[in-house]
Amino acid sequence: MSGRRHIPVRTCIGCREREAQKEMLRLVRTPNGSLRLDAAGRQPGRGGYLHRREDCWKKFAKRGGTVRSFRSAVQLQARQALLEELRAGADL
Ligand SMILES: [Zn+2]
């Protein structure tokens, strides 16, 4: 899907622009529907990616509906909890 490029590229679930995977934060949807920041990028489960920008985090937190990477909708509460976690924990 990434064509001839060697660098894996992912789509940001905030702004929906594509970026090199290594530049992005990985999120994993847990079975109970919440989202965890996957700092090491190795946790199993449906993953999604966000830029390291609060702008994108906010866009994702505000937007409703199904997130394709997670194959399901993510509840507003889970999205806002993630936003808090990113603000508190991500040392950017
Ligand atoms: Zn983005």
PDB file of the backbone (N, CA, C, O) and the ligand in Angstrom, with CONECT records:
HET     ZN  A 101       1
ATOM      1  N   MET A   1       0.827  -1.190   0.000  1.00  0.00           N
ATOM      2  CA  MET A   1       0.000   0.000   0.000  1.00  0.00           C
ATOM      3  C   MET A   1       0.873   1.255   0.000  1.00  0.00           C
ATOM      4  O   MET A   1       0.449   2.301  -0.491  1.00  0.00           O
ATOM      5  N   SER A   2       2.085   1.161   0.545  1.00  0.00           N
ATOM      6  CA  SER A   2       2.945   2.332   0.597  1.00  0.00           C
ATOM      7  C   SER A   2       3.817   2.433  -0.653  1.00  0.00           C
ATOM      8  O   SER A   2       4.757   3.226  -0.692  1.00  0.00           O
ATOM      9  N   GLY A   3       3.511   1.640  -1.663  1.00  0.00           N
ATOM     10  CA  GLY A   3       4.189   1.762  -2.938  1.00  0.00           C
ATOM     11  C   GLY A   3       5.653   1.387  -2.853  1.00  0.00           C
ATOM     12  O   GLY A   3       6.014   0.387  -2.233  1.00  0.00           O
ATOM     13  N   ARG A   4       6.491   2.191  -3.476  1.00  0.00           N
ATOM     14  CA  ARG A   4       7.899   1.850  -3.561  1.00  0.00           C
ATOM     15  C   ARG A   4       8.695   2.364  -2.383  1.00  0.00           C
ATOM     16  O   ARG A   4       9.894   2.104  -2.278  1.00  0.00           O
ATOM     17  N   ARG A   5       8.045   3.085  -1.502  1.00  0.00           N
ATOM     18  CA  ARG A   5       8.796   3.668  -0.385  1.00  0.00           C
ATOM     19  C   ARG A   5       9.173   2.596   0.622  1.00  0.00           C
ATOM     20  O   ARG A   5       8.406   1.675   0.902  1.00  0.00           O
ATOM     21  N   HIS A   6      10.357   2.742   1.149  1.00  0.00           N
ATOM     22  CA  HIS A   6      10.800   1.789   2.158  1.00  0.00           C
ATOM     23  C   HIS A   6      10.313   2.186   3.545  1.00  0.00           C
ATOM     24  O   HIS A   6      10.158   1.348   4.433  1.00  0.00           O
ATOM     25  N   ILE A   7      10.076   3.478   3.708  1.00  0.00           N
ATOM     26  CA  ILE A   7       9.646   3.955   5.019  1.00  0.00           C
ATOM     27  C   ILE A   7       8.161   3.686   5.192  1.00  0.00           C
ATOM     28  O   ILE A   7       7.350   4.103   4.365  1.00  0.00           O
ATOM     29  N   PRO A   8       7.799   2.986   6.274  1.00  0.00           N
ATOM     30  CA  PRO A   8       6.366   2.771   6.511  1.00  0.00           C
ATOM     31  C   PRO A   8       5.664   4.086   6.827  1.00  0.00           C
ATOM     32  O   PRO A   8       6.146   4.889   7.626  1.00  0.00           O
ATOM     33  N   VAL A   9       4.534   4.286   6.194  1.00  0.00           N
ATOM     34  CA  VAL A   9       3.797   5.533   6.357  1.00  0.00           C
ATOM     35  C   VAL A   9       2.428   5.225   6.947  1.00  0.00           C
ATOM     36  O   VAL A   9       1.797   4.232   6.586  1.00  0.00           O
ATOM     37  N   ARG A  10       1.983   6.063   7.836  1.00  0.00           N
ATOM     38  CA  ARG A  10       0.674   5.873   8.460  1.00  0.00           C
ATOM     39  C   ARG A  10      -0.138   7.152   8.349  1.00  0.00           C
ATOM     40  O   ARG A  10       0.402   8.244   8.173  1.00  0.00           O
ATOM     41  N   THR A  11      -1.446   6.988   8.455  1.00  0.00           N
ATOM     42  CA  THR A  11      -2.342   8.140   8.393  1.00  0.00           C
ATOM     43  C   THR A  11      -2.707   8.586   9.797  1.00  0.00           C
ATOM     44  O   THR A  11      -3.105   7.775  10.633  1.00  0.00           O
ATOM     45  N   CYS A  12      -2.571   9.866  10.049  1.00  0.00           N
ATOM     46  CA  CYS A  12      -2.924  10.442  11.343  1.00  0.00           C
ATOM     47  C   CYS A  12      -4.443  10.404  11.514  1.00  0.00           C
ATOM     48  O   CYS A  12      -5.180  10.812  10.617  1.00  0.00           O
ATOM     49  N   ILE A  13      -4.905   9.916  12.656  1.00  0.00           N
ATOM     50  CA  ILE A  13      -6.345   9.854  12.879  1.00  0.00           C
ATOM     51  C   ILE A  13      -6.891  11.199  13.348  1.00  0.00           C
ATOM     52  O   ILE A  13      -8.089  11.333  13.599  1.00  0.00           O
ATOM     53  N   GLY A  14      -6.010  12.197  13.468  1.00  0.00           N
ATOM     54  CA  GLY A  14      -6.465  13.547  13.784  1.00  0.00           C
ATOM     55  C   GLY A  14      -6.675  14.343  12.510  1.00  0.00           C
ATOM     56  O   GLY A  14      -7.808  14.671  12.156  1.00  0.00           O
ATOM     57  N   CYS A  15      -5.577  14.658  11.814  1.00  0.00           N
ATOM     58  CA  CYS A  15      -5.665  15.490  10.615  1.00  0.00           C
ATOM     59  C   CYS A  15      -5.782  14.665   9.339  1.00  0.00           C
ATOM     60  O   CYS A  15      -6.059  15.218   8.275  1.00  0.00           O
ATOM     61  N   ARG A  16      -5.575  13.358   9.425  1.00  0.00           N
ATOM     62  CA  ARG A  16      -5.684  12.438   8.291  1.00  0.00           C
ATOM     63  C   ARG A  16      -4.610  12.644   7.220  1.00  0.00           C
ATOM     64  O   ARG A  16      -4.765  12.211   6.078  1.00  0.00           O
ATOM     65  N   GLU A  17      -3.546  13.296   7.596  1.00  0.00           N
ATOM     66  CA  GLU A  17      -2.418  13.388   6.673  1.00  0.00           C
ATOM     67  C   GLU A  17      -1.477  12.228   6.937  1.00  0.00           C
ATOM     68  O   GLU A  17      -1.439  11.667   8.032  1.00  0.00           O
ATOM     69  N   ARG A  18      -0.716  11.882   5.900  1.00  0.00           N
ATOM     70  CA  ARG A  18       0.187  10.747   6.020  1.00  0.00           C
ATOM     71  C   ARG A  18       1.574  11.207   6.430  1.00  0.00           C
ATOM     72  O   ARG A  18       2.044  12.283   6.060  1.00  0.00           O
ATOM     73  N   GLU A  19       2.216  10.330   7.224  1.00  0.00           N
ATOM     74  CA  GLU A  19       3.513  10.683   7.792  1.00  0.00           C
ATOM     75  C   GLU A  19       4.292   9.409   8.049  1.00  0.00           C
ATOM     76  O   GLU A  19       3.707   8.337   8.206  1.00  0.00           O
ATOM     77  N   ALA A  20       5.612   9.524   8.092  1.00  0.00           N
ATOM     78  CA  ALA A  20       6.436   8.362   8.417  1.00  0.00           C
ATOM     79  C   ALA A  20       6.045   7.825   9.797  1.00  0.00           C
ATOM     80  O   ALA A  20       5.882   8.578  10.757  1.00  0.00           O
ATOM     81  N   GLN A  21       5.903   6.531   9.863  1.00  0.00           N
ATOM     82  CA  GLN A  21       5.434   5.896  11.100  1.00  0.00           C
ATOM     83  C   GLN A  21       6.285   6.263  12.304  1.00  0.00           C
ATOM     84  O   GLN A  21       5.767   6.457  13.404  1.00  0.00           O
ATOM     85  N   LYS A  22       7.593   6.357  12.093  1.00  0.00           N
ATOM     86  CA  LYS A  22       8.478   6.625  13.227  1.00  0.00           C
ATOM     87  C   LYS A  22       8.296   8.027  13.802  1.00  0.00           C
ATOM     88  O   LYS A  22       8.731   8.305  14.919  1.00  0.00           O
ATOM     89  N   GLU A  23       7.656   8.901  13.041  1.00  0.00           N
ATOM     90  CA  GLU A  23       7.422  10.258  13.529  1.00  0.00           C
ATOM     91  C   GLU A  23       6.149  10.365  14.350  1.00  0.00           C
ATOM     92  O   GLU A  23       5.840  11.421  14.902  1.00  0.00           O
ATOM     93  N   MET A  24       5.409   9.259  14.426  1.00  0.00           N
ATOM     94  CA  MET A  24       4.078   9.358  15.005  1.00  0.00           C
ATOM     95  C   MET A  24       3.945   8.592  16.313  1.00  0.00           C
ATOM     96  O   MET A  24       4.770   7.743  16.650  1.00  0.00           O
ATOM     97  N   LEU A  25       2.886   8.918  17.036  1.00  0.00           N
ATOM     98  CA  LEU A  25       2.548   8.215  18.264  1.00  0.00           C
ATOM     99  C   LEU A  25       1.579   7.098  17.924  1.00  0.00           C
ATOM    100  O   LEU A  25       0.633   7.297  17.160  1.00  0.00           O
ATOM    101  N   ARG A  26       1.815   5.916  18.492  1.00  0.00           N
ATOM    102  CA  ARG A  26       0.901   4.813  18.234  1.00  0.00           C
ATOM    103  C   ARG A  26      -0.087   4.660  19.387  1.00  0.00           C
ATOM    104  O   ARG A  26       0.269   4.772  20.561  1.00  0.00           O
ATOM    105  N   LEU A  27      -1.320   4.406  19.019  1.00  0.00           N
ATOM    106  CA  LEU A  27      -2.369   4.177  20.001  1.00  0.00           C
ATOM    107  C   LEU A  27      -2.913   2.782  19.802  1.00  0.00           C
ATOM    108  O   LEU A  27      -2.949   2.266  18.685  1.00  0.00           O
ATOM    109  N   VAL A  28      -3.332   2.180  20.888  1.00  0.00           N
ATOM    110  CA  VAL A  28      -3.941   0.862  20.798  1.00  0.00           C
ATOM    111  C   VAL A  28      -5.290   0.897  21.476  1.00  0.00           C
ATOM    112  O   VAL A  28      -5.446   1.455  22.563  1.00  0.00           O
ATOM    113  N   ARG A  29      -6.260   0.295  20.822  1.00  0.00           N
ATOM    114  CA  ARG A  29      -7.599   0.195  21.394  1.00  0.00           C
ATOM    115  C   ARG A  29      -7.665  -1.079  22.217  1.00  0.00           C
ATOM    116  O   ARG A  29      -7.417  -2.172  21.709  1.00  0.00           O
ATOM    117  N   THR A  30      -7.997  -0.931  23.472  1.00  0.00           N
ATOM    118  CA  THR A  30      -8.084  -2.096  24.359  1.00  0.00           C
ATOM    119  C   THR A  30      -9.454  -2.755  24.191  1.00  0.00           C
ATOM    120  O   THR A  30     -10.388  -2.138  23.677  1.00  0.00           O
ATOM    121  N   PRO A  31      -9.570  -4.034  24.635  1.00  0.00           N
ATOM    122  CA  PRO A  31     -10.863  -4.730  24.476  1.00  0.00           C
ATOM    123  C   PRO A  31     -12.029  -4.021  25.156  1.00  0.00           C
ATOM    124  O   PRO A  31     -13.173  -4.178  24.729  1.00  0.00           O
ATOM    125  N   ASN A  32     -11.770  -3.258  26.185  1.00  0.00           N
ATOM    126  CA  ASN A  32     -12.882  -2.574  26.854  1.00  0.00           C
ATOM    127  C   ASN A  32     -13.205  -1.223  26.226  1.00  0.00           C
ATOM    128  O   ASN A  32     -14.048  -0.480  26.729  1.00  0.00           O
ATOM    129  N   GLY A  33     -12.525  -0.912  25.119  1.00  0.00           N
ATOM    130  CA  GLY A  33     -12.920   0.263  24.367  1.00  0.00           C
ATOM    131  C   GLY A  33     -12.150   1.528  24.680  1.00  0.00           C
ATOM    132  O   GLY A  33     -12.406   2.576  24.087  1.00  0.00           O
ATOM    133  N   SER A  34     -11.206   1.441  25.609  1.00  0.00           N
ATOM    134  CA  SER A  34     -10.419   2.634  25.873  1.00  0.00           C
ATOM    135  C   SER A  34      -9.178   2.629  24.990  1.00  0.00           C
ATOM    136  O   SER A  34      -8.894   1.646  24.306  1.00  0.00           O
ATOM    137  N   LEU A  35      -8.454   3.718  25.012  1.00  0.00           N
ATOM    138  CA  LEU A  35      -7.265   3.851  24.180  1.00  0.00           C
ATOM    139  C   LEU A  35      -6.042   4.023  25.062  1.00  0.00           C
ATOM    140  O   LEU A  35      -6.071   4.738  26.063  1.00  0.00           O
ATOM    141  N   ARG A  36      -4.966   3.352  24.669  1.00  0.00           N
ATOM    142  CA  ARG A  36      -3.721   3.504  25.399  1.00  0.00           C
ATOM    143  C   ARG A  36      -2.655   4.027  24.454  1.00  0.00           C
ATOM    144  O   ARG A  36      -2.629   3.696  23.268  1.00  0.00           O
ATOM    145  N   LEU A  37      -1.784   4.847  25.003  1.00  0.00           N
ATOM    146  CA  LEU A  37      -0.623   5.284  24.248  1.00  0.00           C
ATOM    147  C   LEU A  37       0.393   4.148  24.249  1.00  0.00           C
ATOM    148  O   LEU A  37       0.803   3.679  25.310  1.00  0.00           O
ATOM    149  N   ASP A  38       0.793   3.714  23.078  1.00  0.00           N
ATOM    150  CA  ASP A  38       1.724   2.594  22.950  1.00  0.00           C
ATOM    151  C   ASP A  38       3.108   3.154  22.640  1.00  0.00           C
ATOM    152  O   ASP A  38       3.505   3.274  21.481  1.00  0.00           O
ATOM    153  N   ALA A  39       3.831   3.491  23.705  1.00  0.00           N
ATOM    154  CA  ALA A  39       5.103   4.197  23.530  1.00  0.00           C
ATOM    155  C   ALA A  39       6.121   3.357  22.773  1.00  0.00           C
ATOM    156  O   ALA A  39       6.867   3.879  21.944  1.00  0.00           O
ATOM    157  N   ALA A  40       6.155   2.056  23.055  1.00  0.00           N
ATOM    158  CA  ALA A  40       7.140   1.191  22.408  1.00  0.00           C
ATOM    159  C   ALA A  40       6.690   0.764  21.012  1.00  0.00           C
ATOM    160  O   ALA A  40       7.501   0.288  20.217  1.00  0.00           O
ATOM    161  N   GLY A  41       5.414   0.931  20.713  1.00  0.00           N
ATOM    162  CA  GLY A  41       4.902   0.552  19.403  1.00  0.00           C
ATOM    163  C   GLY A  41       4.784  -0.936  19.196  1.00  0.00           C
ATOM    164  O   GLY A  41       4.790  -1.408  18.059  1.00  0.00           O
ATOM    165  N   ARG A  42       4.678  -1.677  20.271  1.00  0.00           N
ATOM    166  CA  ARG A  42       4.666  -3.135  20.126  1.00  0.00           C
ATOM    167  C   ARG A  42       3.455  -3.810  20.744  1.00  0.00           C
ATOM    168  O   ARG A  42       3.366  -5.038  20.743  1.00  0.00           O
ATOM    169  N   GLN A  43       2.541  -3.044  21.261  1.00  0.00           N
ATOM    170  CA  GLN A  43       1.389  -3.679  21.889  1.00  0.00           C
ATOM    171  C   GLN A  43       0.459  -4.254  20.832  1.00  0.00           C
ATOM    172  O   GLN A  43       0.253  -3.659  19.775  1.00  0.00           O
ATOM    173  N   PRO A  44      -0.104  -5.429  21.135  1.00  0.00           N
ATOM    174  CA  PRO A  44      -1.043  -6.020  20.182  1.00  0.00           C
ATOM    175  C   PRO A  44      -2.366  -5.262  20.177  1.00  0.00           C
ATOM    176  O   PRO A  44      -2.664  -4.499  21.095  1.00  0.00           O
ATOM    177  N   GLY A  45      -3.134  -5.482  19.152  1.00  0.00           N
ATOM    178  CA  GLY A  45      -4.444  -4.847  19.084  1.00  0.00           C
ATOM    179  C   GLY A  45      -4.522  -3.868  17.943  1.00  0.00           C
ATOM    180  O   GLY A  45      -3.532  -3.589  17.267  1.00  0.00           O
ATOM    181  N   ARG A  46      -5.718  -3.349  17.738  1.00  0.00           N
ATOM    182  CA  ARG A  46      -5.956  -2.376  16.685  1.00  0.00           C
ATOM    183  C   ARG A  46      -5.227  -1.088  16.994  1.00  0.00           C
ATOM    184  O   ARG A  46      -5.468  -0.461  18.027  1.00  0.00           O
ATOM    185  N   GLY A  47      -4.344  -0.694  16.109  1.00  0.00           N
ATOM    186  CA  GLY A  47      -3.570   0.511  16.357  1.00  0.00           C
ATOM    187  C   GLY A  47      -3.989   1.665  15.485  1.00  0.00           C
ATOM    188  O   GLY A  47      -4.506   1.471  14.385  1.00  0.00           O
ATOM    189  N   GLY A  48      -3.770   2.846  15.968  1.00  0.00           N
ATOM    190  CA  GLY A  48      -3.961   4.054  15.187  1.00  0.00           C
ATOM    191  C   GLY A  48      -2.775   4.970  15.453  1.00  0.00           C
ATOM    192  O   GLY A  48      -2.018   4.766  16.402  1.00  0.00           O
ATOM    193  N   TYR A  49      -2.626   5.970  14.613  1.00  0.00           N
ATOM    194  CA  TYR A  49      -1.459   6.841  14.730  1.00  0.00           C
ATOM    195  C   TYR A  49      -1.859   8.296  14.772  1.00  0.00           C
ATOM    196  O   TYR A  49      -2.803   8.729  14.112  1.00  0.00           O
ATOM    197  N   LEU A  50      -1.110   9.036  15.567  1.00  0.00           N
ATOM    198  CA  LEU A  50      -1.315  10.477  15.670  1.00  0.00           C
ATOM    199  C   LEU A  50       0.024  11.195  15.543  1.00  0.00           C
ATOM    200  O   LEU A  50       1.061  10.687  15.968  1.00  0.00           O
ATOM    201  N   HIS A  51      -0.020  12.383  14.951  1.00  0.00           N
ATOM    202  CA  HIS A  51       1.156  13.239  14.963  1.00  0.00           C
ATOM    203  C   HIS A  51       1.489  13.619  16.405  1.00  0.00           C
ATOM    204  O   HIS A  51       0.649  13.517  17.300  1.00  0.00           O
ATOM    205  N   ARG A  52       2.710  14.050  16.606  1.00  0.00           N
ATOM    206  CA  ARG A  52       3.101  14.537  17.938  1.00  0.00           C
ATOM    207  C   ARG A  52       2.733  16.002  18.063  1.00  0.00           C
ATOM    208  O   ARG A  52       3.577  16.845  18.368  1.00  0.00           O
ATOM    209  N   ARG A  53       1.476  16.293  17.828  1.00  0.00           N
ATOM    210  CA  ARG A  53       0.990  17.668  17.867  1.00  0.00           C
ATOM    211  C   ARG A  53      -0.334  17.709  18.596  1.00  0.00           C
ATOM    212  O   ARG A  53      -1.224  16.900  18.335  1.00  0.00           O
ATOM    213  N   GLU A  54      -0.460  18.647  19.504  1.00  0.00           N
ATOM    214  CA  GLU A  54      -1.711  18.747  20.252  1.00  0.00           C
ATOM    215  C   GLU A  54      -2.884  19.055  19.328  1.00  0.00           C
ATOM    216  O   GLU A  54      -4.015  18.645  19.587  1.00  0.00           O
ATOM    217  N   ASP A  55      -2.607  19.771  18.265  1.00  0.00           N
ATOM    218  CA  ASP A  55      -3.616  20.062  17.246  1.00  0.00           C
ATOM    219  C   ASP A  55      -4.340  18.799  16.783  1.00  0.00           C
ATOM    220  O   ASP A  55      -5.568  18.750  16.719  1.00  0.00           O
ATOM    221  N   CYS A  56      -3.548  17.790  16.464  1.00  0.00           N
ATOM    222  CA  CYS A  56      -4.102  16.536  15.952  1.00  0.00           C
ATOM    223  C   CYS A  56      -4.816  15.775  17.057  1.00  0.00           C
ATOM    224  O   CYS A  56      -5.848  15.147  16.819  1.00  0.00           O
ATOM    225  N   TRP A  57      -4.272  15.829  18.251  1.00  0.00           N
ATOM    226  CA  TRP A  57      -4.916  15.143  19.379  1.00  0.00           C
ATOM    227  C   TRP A  57      -6.303  15.710  19.601  1.00  0.00           C
ATOM    228  O   TRP A  57      -7.260  14.971  19.831  1.00  0.00           O
ATOM    229  N   LYS A  58      -6.403  17.042  19.530  1.00  0.00           N
ATOM    230  CA  LYS A  58      -7.693  17.698  19.748  1.00  0.00           C
ATOM    231  C   LYS A  58      -8.682  17.341  18.646  1.00  0.00           C
ATOM    232  O   LYS A  58      -9.859  17.091  18.907  1.00  0.00           O
ATOM    233  N   LYS A  59      -8.191  17.321  17.420  1.00  0.00           N
ATOM    234  CA  LYS A  59      -9.077  16.967  16.308  1.00  0.00           C
ATOM    235  C   LYS A  59      -9.652  15.582  16.509  1.00  0.00           C
ATOM    236  O   LYS A  59     -10.845  15.358  16.308  1.00  0.00           O
ATOM    237  N   PHE A  60      -8.799  14.656  16.906  1.00  0.00           N
ATOM    238  CA  PHE A  60      -9.262  13.297  17.126  1.00  0.00           C
ATOM    239  C   PHE A  60     -10.227  13.230  18.303  1.00  0.00           C
ATOM    240  O   PHE A  60     -11.239  12.532  18.246  1.00  0.00           O
ATOM    241  N   ALA A  61      -9.910  13.957  19.364  1.00  0.00           N
ATOM    242  CA  ALA A  61     -10.751  13.917  20.563  1.00  0.00           C
ATOM    243  C   ALA A  61     -12.146  14.466  20.284  1.00  0.00           C
ATOM    244  O   ALA A  61     -13.129  14.024  20.879  1.00  0.00           O
ATOM    245  N   LYS A  62     -12.219  15.432  19.376  1.00  0.00           N
ATOM    246  CA  LYS A  62     -13.512  16.072  19.113  1.00  0.00           C
ATOM    247  C   LYS A  62     -14.357  15.314  18.106  1.00  0.00           C
ATOM    248  O   LYS A  62     -15.586  15.355  18.149  1.00  0.00           O
ATOM    249  N   ARG A  63     -13.685  14.627  17.206  1.00  0.00           N
ATOM    250  CA  ARG A  63     -14.426  14.013  16.121  1.00  0.00           C
ATOM    251  C   ARG A  63     -15.122  12.731  16.567  1.00  0.00           C
ATOM    252  O   ARG A  63     -14.546  11.925  17.298  1.00  0.00           O
ATOM    253  N   GLY A  64     -16.321  12.555  16.136  1.00  0.00           N
ATOM    254  CA  GLY A  64     -17.046  11.345  16.480  1.00  0.00           C
ATOM    255  C   GLY A  64     -16.946  10.312  15.387  1.00  0.00           C
ATOM    256  O   GLY A  64     -16.156  10.449  14.453  1.00  0.00           O
ATOM    257  N   GLY A  65     -17.748   9.281  15.510  1.00  0.00           N
ATOM    258  CA  GLY A  65     -17.866   8.304  14.442  1.00  0.00           C
ATOM    259  C   GLY A  65     -16.795   7.234  14.469  1.00  0.00           C
ATOM    260  O   GLY A  65     -15.950   7.179  15.362  1.00  0.00           O
ATOM    261  N   THR A  66     -16.864   6.398  13.469  1.00  0.00           N
ATOM    262  CA  THR A  66     -15.973   5.263  13.397  1.00  0.00           C
ATOM    263  C   THR A  66     -14.569   5.692  13.000  1.00  0.00           C
ATOM    264  O   THR A  66     -14.378   6.508  12.099  1.00  0.00           O
ATOM    265  N   VAL A  67     -13.604   5.126  13.689  1.00  0.00           N
ATOM    266  CA  VAL A  67     -12.214   5.325  13.318  1.00  0.00           C
ATOM    267  C   VAL A  67     -11.775   4.084  12.573  1.00  0.00           C
ATOM    268  O   VAL A  67     -11.780   2.986  13.130  1.00  0.00           O
ATOM    269  N   ARG A  68     -11.399   4.246  11.326  1.00  0.00           N
ATOM    270  CA  ARG A  68     -11.141   3.085  10.487  1.00  0.00           C
ATOM    271  C   ARG A  68     -10.038   2.190  11.059  1.00  0.00           C
ATOM    272  O   ARG A  68     -10.145   0.964  11.016  1.00  0.00           O
ATOM    273  N   SER A  69      -8.985   2.804  11.593  1.00  0.00           N
ATOM    274  CA  SER A  69      -7.875   1.999  12.117  1.00  0.00           C
ATOM    275  C   SER A  69      -8.322   1.082  13.241  1.00  0.00           C
ATOM    276  O   SER A  69      -7.766   0.001  13.430  1.00  0.00           O
ATOM    277  N   PHE A  70      -9.327   1.516  13.986  1.00  0.00           N
ATOM    278  CA  PHE A  70      -9.769   0.713  15.133  1.00  0.00           C
ATOM    279  C   PHE A  70     -10.956  -0.169  14.774  1.00  0.00           C
ATOM    280  O   PHE A  70     -11.411  -0.963  15.597  1.00  0.00           O
ATOM    281  N   ARG A  71     -11.456  -0.036  13.563  1.00  0.00           N
ATOM    282  CA  ARG A  71     -12.606  -0.810  13.090  1.00  0.00           C
ATOM    283  C   ARG A  71     -13.840  -0.627  13.970  1.00  0.00           C
ATOM    284  O   ARG A  71     -14.700  -1.504  14.052  1.00  0.00           O
ATOM    285  N   SER A  72     -13.906   0.508  14.611  1.00  0.00           N
ATOM    286  CA  SER A  72     -15.074   0.767  15.441  1.00  0.00           C
ATOM    287  C   SER A  72     -15.066   2.230  15.868  1.00  0.00           C
ATOM    288  O   SER A  72     -14.081   2.945  15.688  1.00  0.00           O
ATOM    289  N   ALA A  73     -16.167   2.646  16.424  1.00  0.00           N
ATOM    290  CA  ALA A  73     -16.227   3.979  16.994  1.00  0.00           C
ATOM    291  C   ALA A  73     -15.493   3.972  18.329  1.00  0.00           C
ATOM    292  O   ALA A  73     -15.453   2.964  19.034  1.00  0.00           O
ATOM    293  N   VAL A  74     -14.922   5.111  18.651  1.00  0.00           N
ATOM    294  CA  VAL A  74     -14.290   5.254  19.952  1.00  0.00           C
ATOM    295  C   VAL A  74     -15.110   6.267  20.740  1.00  0.00           C
ATOM    296  O   VAL A  74     -15.347   7.385  20.283  1.00  0.00           O
ATOM    297  N   GLN A  75     -15.533   5.863  21.914  1.00  0.00           N
ATOM    298  CA  GLN A  75     -16.393   6.721  22.710  1.00  0.00           C
ATOM    299  C   GLN A  75     -15.722   8.042  23.049  1.00  0.00           C
ATOM    300  O   GLN A  75     -14.510   8.112  23.251  1.00  0.00           O
ATOM    301  N   LEU A  76     -16.531   9.074  23.104  1.00  0.00           N
ATOM    302  CA  LEU A  76     -16.019  10.409  23.416  1.00  0.00           C
ATOM    303  C   LEU A  76     -15.200  10.396  24.701  1.00  0.00           C
ATOM    304  O   LEU A  76     -14.154  11.040  24.784  1.00  0.00           O
ATOM    305  N   GLN A  77     -15.674   9.668  25.691  1.00  0.00           N
ATOM    306  CA  GLN A  77     -14.975   9.617  26.972  1.00  0.00           C
ATOM    307  C   GLN A  77     -13.568   9.040  26.803  1.00  0.00           C
ATOM    308  O   GLN A  77     -12.607   9.531  27.395  1.00  0.00           O
ATOM    309  N   ALA A  78     -13.464   7.989  25.984  1.00  0.00           N
ATOM    310  CA  ALA A  78     -12.160   7.369  25.757  1.00  0.00           C
ATOM    311  C   ALA A  78     -11.241   8.311  24.995  1.00  0.00           C
ATOM    312  O   ALA A  78     -10.037   8.355  25.246  1.00  0.00           O
ATOM    313  N   ARG A  79     -11.812   9.060  24.068  1.00  0.00           N
ATOM    314  CA  ARG A  79     -10.994   9.986  23.294  1.00  0.00           C
ATOM    315  C   ARG A  79     -10.486  11.122  24.173  1.00  0.00           C
ATOM    316  O   ARG A  79      -9.340  11.553  24.044  1.00  0.00           O
ATOM    317  N   GLN A  80     -11.342  11.601  25.061  1.00  0.00           N
ATOM    318  CA  GLN A  80     -10.918  12.700  25.930  1.00  0.00           C
ATOM    319  C   GLN A  80      -9.917  12.227  26.975  1.00  0.00           C
ATOM    320  O   GLN A  80      -9.002  12.960  27.351  1.00  0.00           O
ATOM    321  N   ALA A  81     -10.102  10.988  27.443  1.00  0.00           N
ATOM    322  CA  ALA A  81      -9.141  10.430  28.400  1.00  0.00           C
ATOM    323  C   ALA A  81      -7.768  10.317  27.754  1.00  0.00           C
ATOM    324  O   ALA A  81      -6.745  10.591  28.381  1.00  0.00           O
ATOM    325  N   LEU A  82      -7.765   9.910  26.493  1.00  0.00           N
ATOM    326  CA  LEU A  82      -6.494   9.801  25.775  1.00  0.00           C
ATOM    327  C   LEU A  82      -5.839  11.169  25.623  1.00  0.00           C
ATOM    328  O   LEU A  82      -4.627  11.312  25.784  1.00  0.00           O
ATOM    329  N   LEU A  83      -6.641  12.151  25.318  1.00  0.00           N
ATOM    330  CA  LEU A  83      -6.115  13.507  25.170  1.00  0.00           C
ATOM    331  C   LEU A  83      -5.414  13.941  26.455  1.00  0.00           C
ATOM    332  O   LEU A  83      -4.334  14.531  26.419  1.00  0.00           O
ATOM    333  N   GLU A  84      -6.040  13.642  27.581  1.00  0.00           N
ATOM    334  CA  GLU A  84      -5.432  13.974  28.872  1.00  0.00           C
ATOM    335  C   GLU A  84      -4.119  13.225  29.069  1.00  0.00           C
ATOM    336  O   GLU A  84      -3.135  13.785  29.552  1.00  0.00           O
ATOM    337  N   GLU A  85      -4.120  11.958  28.688  1.00  0.00           N
ATOM    338  CA  GLU A  85      -2.915  11.143  28.861  1.00  0.00           C
ATOM    339  C   GLU A  85      -1.779  11.679  28.001  1.00  0.00           C
ATOM    340  O   GLU A  85      -0.628  11.743  28.433  1.00  0.00           O
ATOM    341  N   LEU A  86      -2.124  12.064  26.776  1.00  0.00           N
ATOM    342  CA  LEU A  86      -1.106  12.604  25.878  1.00  0.00           C
ATOM    343  C   LEU A  86      -0.525  13.891  26.428  1.00  0.00           C
ATOM    344  O   LEU A  86       0.689  14.098  26.412  1.00  0.00           O
ATOM    345  N   ARG A  87      -1.394  14.747  26.910  1.00  0.00           N
ATOM    346  CA  ARG A  87      -0.928  16.033  27.454  1.00  0.00           C
ATOM    347  C   ARG A  87      -0.045  15.819  28.667  1.00  0.00           C
ATOM    348  O   ARG A  87       0.956  16.512  28.849  1.00  0.00           O
ATOM    349  N   ALA A  88      -0.422  14.849  29.501  1.00  0.00           N
ATOM    350  CA  ALA A  88       0.300  14.638  30.749  1.00  0.00           C
ATOM    351  C   ALA A  88       1.598  13.862  30.532  1.00  0.00           C
ATOM    352  O   ALA A  88       2.626  14.162  31.140  1.00  0.00           O
ATOM    353  N   GLY A  89       1.533  12.850  29.648  1.00  0.00           N
ATOM    354  CA  GLY A  89       2.633  11.909  29.569  1.00  0.00           C
ATOM    355  C   GLY A  89       3.587  12.093  28.422  1.00  0.00           C
ATOM    356  O   GLY A  89       4.775  11.799  28.553  1.00  0.00           O
ATOM    357  N   ALA A  90       3.099  12.572  27.305  1.00  0.00           N
ATOM    358  CA  ALA A  90       3.970  12.648  26.143  1.00  0.00           C
ATOM    359  C   ALA A  90       4.952  13.793  26.322  1.00  0.00           C
ATOM    360  O   ALA A  90       4.565  14.961  26.346  1.00  0.00           O
ATOM    361  N   ASP A  91       6.200  13.454  26.444  1.00  0.00           N
ATOM    362  CA  ASP A  91       7.234  14.467  26.629  1.00  0.00           C
ATOM    363  C   ASP A  91       7.735  14.889  25.254  1.00  0.00           C
ATOM    364  O   ASP A  91       8.669  14.302  24.708  1.00  0.00           O
ATOM    365  N   LEU A  92       7.108  15.895  24.717  1.00  0.00           N
ATOM    366  CA  LEU A  92       7.402  16.263  23.322  1.00  0.00           C
ATOM    367  C   LEU A  92       8.433  17.379  23.269  1.00  0.00           C
ATOM    368  O   LEU A  92       8.807  17.823  22.184  1.00  0.00           O
TER     369      LEU A  92
HETATM  370 ZN    ZN A 101      -2.034  14.823  12.323  1.00  0.00          ZN2+
END
